[in-house]
């Protein structure tokens, strides 16, 4: 750069609102700091304020006049010191013009002009009145009361409010011009407007939160437990960004995206937070709903701006939580289509496929609804990896308990392994909730450490709901509830494939559960016909017990009937476990046949008949078992009426040990787990149906449907 040009640039004044580099406003740190340039807008503001002040406090008050009041004015009239007066009607003011004698008398009180002398012409004084008519009436009364006093001449006038008219005209115009300039600056974007892409008021700008290298994120991979396989996949991505040559030397390409899939509460967002804490690269975090706005085109604009920022910060990671908000499949339902959401998705597809593999931008996304996502989003090249995060197994739950128990003062006798066994089907968020509830329960009891009893109460609280100790139940109802729950417990005790009994209680919980039997479901993925039949029989134990001992049935088995209906229909229509229907599955996870059934009316009739036959046979089998074990049912029911809560040890003391050995879960090492093939979808569905903690473990007995 030539020296002349360089000097010219140095001497160039800074832009409005800006300042030159350096501590003092220049390049030389030894120079004294420059004061910011005075803006011309301050002069405009001062002039405007002066004009407003003149408008508000002008007129009579702005003249060189002394202030008086109406009684003093009348005294001056009586003394002959007033030459004349003027009533300013619109300002509710009276201006007083004094005689020579009056000016001499009040010389100390009157205000002097610029020349230091009192004005001869006046006005000399002023005072405020309520109205002109009232004042004139008062003066007339004054003259009547004092007939010797001569009347003083006066005038009535209205002062012209010239500035008020101008202001009334100019103010709307100025407001309109100011608003127009502001909108134009915002729409124009750039450094001056700051609007960014899309324009008005930053509406098209990305809402992503940036965790840069210097940002402190406390969560690391050490805080993530029970997700060993998913953690390996994600750690590899982080390692790729840190050491790209390790992979590129072998010809490998950086993955463009990874999709975290799993039920709610399993730790998808937590894993992403751990990535932000571990990766020494910029991390953009936002939700899928952040792209959605009421204005058309805003979503696509925010996607563009997000990837523009990401390219400037590359290598970096973009995390989109709940991506199903914008990633839903396009064109499946014309009636429910959303053009704005689809345009946002199109822009996301283009951006993910538009940058090169050497840029170093990786997109992480999380969803619990992978079935609704668009196929174009899931293809390799966009989301190269789909990382499945399922509910943790026994070993995973134990690891999660250890993480959440670190900040909690627990007793030395606490058995974490037993806790993990008692919480099948619990996700990471559920376990965190149990730990917190246990700590609160222990604090409520005034304990110094959280014991196993507190954790069992917390599990009951999460599964069954709040304990209703004050609920008034009649003795007859209580007896029915006791025999109902005893029927469940006995069926579970003497059926080989039923879940081992953990606890049975008749203490009311939640909104509808007047009692429940809690079991410990096995960690298994495949169920055979005998196991499912035993499950149905165990669930029907309450209804059968009522019929045997009371000769009538109640509404308490409502939740039980829901469960067995779901299991029976799954056996016939999903798992192909019926001879007549055959090896046919009508499993429809995508709900493509929501409005039309994939079978005829005749087949539907046959399905209903077979389901009914299956349930009837199970019910008769259950009744035979309870009649055979009638004495045990009565023992258990009477013990429940007395103690209200019975544990497995109590049941053993009453009716003896369970005739079937309880199969302990096998200790599977990590290598075996890593190489285990993925189970079929129907097996997972069976697990979901059979191991739901809220429904499968808590046998609700109430007059209202369970919520």
KETORKE-691936 format. One record per residue (C-alpha): residue in one letter; x, z, y. Coordinates in steps of 0.25 Angstrom, whole numbers, padded with zeros to 4 digits, always signed. Each point is the difference from the previous one (the first is absolute). Layout:
! KETORKE-691936
AXZY
...
This chain:
! KETORKE-691936
X+0000+0000+0000
X+0006-0003+0014
X+0003+0011+0009
X-0009-0004+0011
X-0012+0000-0010
X+0004+0013-0006
X+0000+0006+0014
X-0013-0006+0003
X-0006+0006-0012
X+0006+0014+0003
X-0006+0000+0014
X-0014-0005-0005
X-0010+0011+0003
X-0007+0006-0012
X-0014-0004-0004
X-0012+0009+0004
X+0000+0012-0009
X+0014-0003-0006
X+0013+0006+0002
X+0014-0006-0003
X+0008+0005-0011
X+0010+0012+0001
X-0002+0015+0003
X-0001-0002+0014
X-0007-0013+0000
X+0012-0009+0000
X+0011-0003-0010
X+0010+0009+0006
X-0003+0015-0004
X+0008+0005+0011
X-0009-0006+0010
X-0010+0010+0006
X-0014-0002-0005
X-0009-0010+0007
X-0013+0004+0005
X-0012-0008-0005
X-0004-0011+0010
X-0012+0004+0008
X-0012-0008-0003
X-0009-0008+0010
X-0012+0005-0008
X+0003+0014+0006
X-0002-0005+0014
X-0013-0007-0004
X-0005+0013-0006
X+0004+0008+0012
X-0008-0009+0009
X-0012+0000-0009
X+0000+0015+0000
X+0001+0001+0016
X-0012-0010+0001
X-0008+0009-0010
X+0004+0012+0008
X-0004-0006+0013
X-0013-0004-0006
X-0003+0014-0005
X+0006+0008+0011
X-0001-0010+0011
X-0010-0001+0012
X-0002+0013+0007
X+0011+0007-0007
X+0010-0010+0003
X-0002+0001+0015
X+0008+0010+0008
X-0011+0010+0000
X-0001+0015-0002
X-0010+0005-0009
X-0012+0009+0005
X-0014+0004-0005
X-0014-0001+0004
X-0002+0014+0006
X+0013-0001+0009
X-0005-0014+0004
X-0013+0006+0005
X+0008+0011+0008
X+0008-0011+0006
X-0012-0007+0004
X-0006+0012+0006
X+0013+0002+0008
X+0000-0014+0005
X+0013-0004-0007
X-0006-0012-0007
X+0000-0013+0007
X-0007-0008-0011
X-0001-0001-0015
X-0001-0011-0011
X-0008+0002-0013
X+0007-0009-0011
X-0012-0001-0009
X+0007-0006-0012
X+0011+0010-0001
X-0008+0012+0004
X+0009+0004+0011
X-0002+0003+0015
X+0012-0004+0010
X+0001+0009+0012
X+0005-0005+0014
X+0004+0011+0009
X+0000+0002+0015
X+0012+0003+0008
X-0003+0015-0001
X-0002-0001-0015
X+0013-0007-0002
X+0007+0011+0008
X-0007+0011-0007
X+0003-0005-0014
X+0014-0006+0003
X+0007+0008-0010
X-0010-0004-0011
X-0001-0015+0003
X+0010-0009-0006
X+0010-0008+0008
X+0003-0015+0000
X+0013-0007-0002
X+0004+0003+0014
X-0002+0015-0001
X-0013+0000+0009
X-0015+0002-0004
X-0008-0013+0001
X-0009-0001+0012
X-0010-0010-0006
X-0002+0008-0014
X-0006+0003-0009
X+0006+0013+0000
X-0007+0008-0011
X-0009-0003-0012
X-0008+0008-0010
X-0008-0003-0012
X-0016+0000-0001
X-0010-0001-0012
X-0007-0012+0007
X-0002-0007+0013
X-0015+0003+0001
X+0002+0015-0004
X+0011+0001+0011
X-0009-0006+0011
X-0012+0009-0004
X+0009+0012+0001
X+0006-0005+0014
X-0015-0002+0005
X-0003+0014-0005
X+0012+0005+0007
X-0004-0006+0013
X-0014+0006-0001
X+0005+0014-0002
X+0010-0002+0012
X-0008-0008+0010
X+0010+0003+0011
X+0011-0008-0007
X+0000-0015+0003
X+0000-0010-0011
X+0013-0007-0003
X+0000-0015-0002
X+0003-0005-0014
X+0000-0012-0009
X-0003-0003-0014
X+0009-0010-0007
X+0005-0005-0014
X+0015-0002-0002
X+0004-0013-0007
X+0005+0002-0014
X+0009-0013+0000
X+0009+0005-0011
X-0011+0004-0009
X-0006-0014+0000
X+0013-0007-0002
X+0003+0010-0012
X-0014-0002-0006
X+0003-0015+0000
X+0015+0000-0004
X+0000+0011-0011
X-0008-0007-0011
X+0009-0013+0003
X+0013+0008-0001
X-0005+0007-0013
X-0003-0013-0006
X+0013-0006+0004
X+0008+0012-0006
X-0008-0001-0013
X+0002-0015-0001
X+0015+0002+0003
X+0001+0011-0011
X-0007-0008-0010
X+0009-0012+0003
X+0013+0008-0002
X-0005+0006-0013
X-0005-0013-0005
X+0013-0007+0004
X+0009+0010-0009
X+0014+0000+0003
X+0009+0011+0006
X-0009+0001+0012
X-0013+0001-0006
X+0004+0007-0013
X-0012-0006-0007
X+0007-0006-0011
X-0006-0010-0009
X-0015-0002+0000
X+0000+0006+0014
X-0011+0009+0006
X+0005+0015+0000
X+0009-0002-0011
X-0011-0003-0010
X+0008-0011-0007
X+0012+0009-0002
X+0003+0006-0013
X-0003+0015-0002
X+0011+0002-0010
X+0007+0013+0001
X+0015-0002-0001
X+0010+0010-0007
X+0013-0005+0004
X+0014+0004-0005
X+0001+0012+0009
X-0014+0004-0003
X-0001+0013-0008
X-0009-0001-0012
X+0000+0012-0009
X-0006-0006-0013
X+0010-0005-0010
X+0000-0005-0014
X+0003+0014-0005
X-0014+0004+0005
X-0007-0011-0008
X-0002+0005-0015
X-0008-0005-0011
X+0003-0015+0004
X+0013-0003-0007
X-0003-0014-0003
X-0005-0004+0013
X+0011+0008+0007
X+0010-0009-0007
X-0006-0013+0005
X-0001+0005+0014
X+0014+0006+0000
X+0005-0014-0004
X-0007-0006+0012
X+0007+0010+0009
X+0013-0002-0007
X-0001-0015+0002
X-0001+0002+0015
X+0012+0009+0001
X+0009-0008-0010
X-0006-0014+0000
X+0013-0006-0005
X-0001+0008-0013
X-0012-0009-0004
X+0003-0013+0008
X+0014-0002-0007
X-0008-0002-0013
X-0009-0010+0007
X-0012+0010+0001
X-0010-0001+0012
X-0006+0011+0008
X-0014+0003-0004
X-0010-0003+0011
X-0010+0010-0003
X-0004+0012-0009
X-0015+0004-0003
X-0002+0015-0003
X-0013+0000-0009
X-0007+0013-0005
X-0011+0010+0002
X-0002+0008+0012
X+0009+0012+0001
X+0011-0005-0009
X+0011-0001+0010
X+0000-0014+0005
X+0001+0004+0015
X+0010+0011-0004
X+0009-0010-0007
X+0000-0009+0013
X+0004+0012+0008
X+0011+0003-0009
X+0005-0014+0002
X+0000+0002+0015
X+0008+0013-0002
X+0010-0006-0009
X+0002-0014+0005
X+0010-0001+0012
X-0008-0011+0006
X-0012-0001+0009
X-0013+0003-0006
X-0013-0005+0006
X-0012+0007-0005
X-0015-0003+0002
X-0014-0001-0006
X-0008-0012-0004
X-0011+0004+0009
X+0010-0001+0012
X-0001-0015+0000
X-0015+0001+0001
X-0006-0001+0014
X-0013-0004+0006
X+0006-0012+0007
X+0002-0013-0007
X+0014-0004-0003
X+0006+0014+0003
X+0004+0002-0015
X+0008-0012-0001
X+0007+0003+0013
X+0004+0013-0005
X+0005-0005-0013
X+0009-0010+0008
X+0005+0011+0009
X+0003+0009-0011
X+0009-0010-0007
X+0006-0004+0013
X+0004+0014+0002
X+0005+0001-0014
X+0009-0012+0001
X+0006+0006+0013
X+0003+0013-0009
X+0004-0007-0013
X+0004+0005-0010
X-0013+0008+0000
X-0012+0005-0008
X-0014-0002+0003
X-0010+0009-0006
X-0015-0003+0000
X-0009+0011-0005
X-0014-0004-0006
X+0003-0015+0000
X-0014-0002-0006
X-0006+0001+0014
X+0006-0014+0004
X+0004-0005-0014
X-0014-0002-0006
X-0002-0013-0008
X-0005-0011+0008
X-0012-0009-0002
X-0006+0008-0012
X-0013+0004+0007
X-0004-0009+0011
X-0010+0009+0005
X+0010+0012+0002
X+0011-0009+0005
X+0008+0005+0013
X+0007-0011+0007
X+0008+0010+0009
X+0006+0007-0013
X+0002-0013-0007
X+0008-0006+0012
X+0008+0013+0000
X+0003-0001-0015
X+0004-0015+0002
X+0010+0004+0011
X+0006+0011-0009
X+0001-0010-0011
X+0007-0010+0009
X+0010+0011+0006
X+0004+0005-0014
X+0003-0014-0005
X+0005-0005+0013
X+0013+0008+0001
X+0013-0003-0008
X+0005+0008-0011
X+0012+0004+0008
X-0007+0006+0011
X-0001+0014-0006
X-0014+0003+0002
X-0008+0007-0011
X-0015+0003+0000
X-0005+0012-0008
X-0015+0002-0001
X-0009+0010-0007
X-0014-0001-0005
X-0009+0007-0010
X-0009-0013-0001
X+0009-0011-0006
X-0012-0007-0006
X-0005-0004+0014
X+0013-0006+0005
X+0002-0015+0002
X+0007-0007-0011
X+0009-0007+0011
X+0005+0013+0005
X+0004+0005-0014
X+0008-0012-0004
X+0015+0001-0002
X+0007-0004+0013
X-0009+0009+0008
X-0002+0012-0008
X+0011-0002-0011
X-0002+0014-0006
X-0013+0007-0003
X+0004+0015-0003
X-0011+0007-0007
X-0001+0015+0003
X-0010+0007-0010
X-0004+0014-0001
X+0012+0009-0005
X+0001+0004-0015
X+0004+0014-0004
X+0014-0001+0003
X-0003-0007+0014
X-0010+0011+0003
X+0010+0011-0003
X+0011-0007+0009
X-0011-0001+0011
X-0003+0015-0001
X+0014+0004+0001
X+0001-0008+0013
X-0013+0006+0006
X+0004+0014-0005
X+0013+0000+0008
X-0005+0006+0013
X-0010+0010-0007
X+0004+0014-0005
X-0004+0000-0014
X+0001+0011-0011
X+0011-0001-0010
X-0010+0000-0011
X-0006-0014+0004
X+0000-0010-0010
X+0001-0014+0006
X-0001-0007-0013
X-0013+0006-0003
X-0006-0003+0014
X+0004-0015-0003
X-0008+0001-0013
X-0012+0005+0007
X-0001-0010+0010
X-0001-0014-0007
X-0005-0011+0009
X+0005+0007+0012
X+0007-0009+0010
X+0012+0004+0009
X-0010+0004+0012
X-0009+0008-0010
X+0012+0008-0004
X+0004+0002+0014
X-0014+0005+0003
X+0001+0010-0012
X+0013+0006+0004
X-0006+0002+0014
X-0013+0006-0005
X+0008+0009-0009
X+0008+0005+0012
X-0012+0002+0008
X-0007+0008-0011
X+0012+0009-0002
X+0001+0003+0015
X-0015+0003+0000
X+0002+0010-0011
X+0012+0006+0008
X+0010-0003-0011
X+0015-0002+0003
X+0002-0011-0010
X-0009-0011-0006
X-0003+0002-0015
X-0005-0008-0011
X-0014+0006+0002
X-0001-0005+0014
X+0004-0014-0005
X-0011+0000-0010
X-0010+0004+0011
X+0005-0011+0008
X-0002-0010-0011
X-0014+0005-0002
X-0002-0001+0015
X+0005-0015+0000
X-0008-0004-0013
X-0013+0008+0001
X-0001+0003+0015
X-0002+0013+0007
X-0004+0013-0008
X-0014+0004+0004
X+0000+0015-0003
X-0012+0003+0008
X-0009-0011-0006
X-0012+0008-0006
X-0003-0005-0014
X-0012+0005-0008
X+0003+0007-0014
X-0007-0011-0007
X+0008-0011+0007
X+0013+0007-0003
X-0004+0001-0014
X-0002-0015-0001
X+0013-0003+0007
X+0007+0009-0010
X-0005-0007-0012
X+0002-0013+0006
X+0015+0002+0003
X+0001+0007-0014
X-0005-0013-0006
X+0011-0008+0007
X+0011+0010-0004
X-0004+0001-0015
X-0001-0016-0001
X+0014-0001+0007
X+0005+0011-0010
X-0005-0006-0013
X+0002-0015+0003
X+0013-0005-0004
X+0002-0010+0011
X-0006+0008+0011
X+0009+0005+0011
X+0005+0014-0001
X-0008+0011+0007
X+0007+0006+0012
X-0011+0008+0006
X-0015+0002+0000
X-0008+0007+0012
X-0014+0002+0005
X+0005+0003+0014
X-0007-0010+0010
X+0009-0010+0007
X-0002-0011+0010
X-0013-0005+0004
X-0006-0002-0014
X+0009+0005-0011
X-0006+0013-0005
X+0010+0001-0011
X+0011-0009-0007
X+0009-0001-0012
X+0014-0004+0004
X+0009-0007-0010
X+0014-0005-0001
X-0001-0015-0002
X+0011-0006-0009
X+0010-0010+0006
X-0004-0012-0007
X-0002-0015+0004
X-0008-0005-0012
X-0013+0006-0006
X-0006-0004-0013
X-0015+0001-0004
X+0001+0014-0006
X+0006+0005+0012
X-0010-0005+0009
X-0012+0004-0009
X+0006+0014+0000
X+0000+0000+0015
X-0014-0004+0001
X-0004+0011-0010
X+0007+0010+0008
X-0006-0004+0013
X-0014+0001-0007
X+0003+0014-0005
X-0007+0006+0012
X-0013-0008-0001
X-0001+0002-0016
X+0003+0015+0002
X-0012+0002+0010
X-0009-0007-0010
X+0004+0008-0012
X+0000+0014+0006
X-0012-0002+0010
X-0008-0011-0006
X+0000-0008+0014
X+0010-0007+0009
X+0003+0002+0014
X+0006-0009+0012
X+0014+0007-0002
X+0005-0012-0009
X-0001-0010+0011
X+0015-0002+0002
X+0002+0000-0015
X-0010-0011-0002
X+0007-0008+0011
X+0014+0001-0007
X-0005-0003-0014
X-0008-0012+0005
X+0013-0006+0006
X+0008+0002-0012
X-0011-0006-0009
X-0002-0012+0008
X+0016-0002+0001
X+0001+0001-0015
X-0011-0011-0002
X+0003-0009+0011
X+0015+0002+0004
X+0007+0004-0012
X-0007-0008-0011
X-0003+0013-0009
X-0013-0005-0005
X-0003-0008-0012
X-0013-0007+0005
X+0006-0004+0014
X+0013-0003-0006
X+0014-0002+0005
X-0005-0004+0014
X+0004+0007+0013
X-0007-0002+0013
X+0010+0008+0008
X+0000-0006+0015
X+0010+0007+0008
X-0001-0010+0011
X-0016+0001+0001
X-0001-0015-0001
X-0013+0002-0008
X-0006+0011+0009
X-0013-0008+0002
X-0001-0007-0013
X+0003+0005-0014
X+0009-0008-0009
X-0010+0002-0012
X-0014-0004-0003
X-0013+0009+0001
X+0000+0001-0015
X+0015+0005+0000
X-0004+0010+0011
X-0011+0006-0009
X+0009+0001-0012
X+0011+0007+0008
X-0011+0010+0005
X-0005+0002-0014
X+0014+0002-0006
X+0004+0010+0012
X-0013+0008-0003
X+0003+0000-0015
X+0015+0005+0003
X-0005+0011+0008
X-0011+0005-0009
X+0009+0000-0012
X+0010+0008+0008
X-0011+0010+0005
X-0005+0002-0014
X+0014+0003-0005
X+0002+0010+0011
X-0012+0007-0003
X+0004+0001-0015
X+0013+0006+0004
X-0006+0010+0010
X-0010+0005-0011
X+0011+0002-0009
X+0008+0008+0010
X-0012+0007+0005
X+0006+0014+0000
X+0013-0005+0007
X-0009-0006+0011
X-0008+0013+0002
X+0013+0009+0000
X+0006-0009+0011
X-0013+0000+0008
X-0001+0015+0000
X+0015+0001+0003
X-0002-0009+0012
X-0012+0008+0005
X+0008+0012+0000
X+0014-0005+0005
X-0004-0013+0007
X+0013-0006-0002
X+0007-0002-0014
X+0014-0006-0002
X+0005-0007-0013
X+0006+0014-0005
X-0014+0006+0002
X-0007-0010-0008
X+0011+0001-0011
X-0003+0015-0001
X-0015-0002-0001
X-0001-0012-0010
X+0014-0002-0006
X+0011-0010+0002
X-0004-0015+0002
X+0001-0007-0014
X+0007-0012+0005
X+0015+0001+0005
X+0002-0003+0015
X+0009-0012+0001
X+0011+0003+0011
X+0004-0012+0008
X+0013-0006-0005
X+0013+0002+0009
X+0003-0015+0004
X+0013-0002+0006
X+0002-0009+0012
X+0006-0012-0007
X-0012-0001-0009
X-0009+0001+0012
X+0007-0011+0007
X-0001-0009-0011
X-0015+0003-0004
X-0009-0012+0001
X-0011+0000+0010
X-0013+0004-0007
X-0012-0009+0001
X-0010+0001+0011
X-0012+0005-0009
X+0009+0012-0005
X+0002+0004+0014
X-0014-0002+0003
X-0003+0009-0012
X+0010+0011+0006
X-0007-0001+0013
X-0014+0002-0006
X+0005+0011-0009
X+0010+0008+0009
X-0007+0001+0013
X+0002+0015+0004
X-0013+0001+0008
X-0009-0005-0011
X+0007+0000-0013
X+0005+0015+0001
X-0012+0006+0008
X-0013-0001-0008
X-0009+0002+0012
X-0013+0008-0004
X-0009-0001+0012
X-0014-0004+0005
X+0006-0011+0010
X+0009-0011-0003
X+0015+0003+0001
X+0007-0006+0012
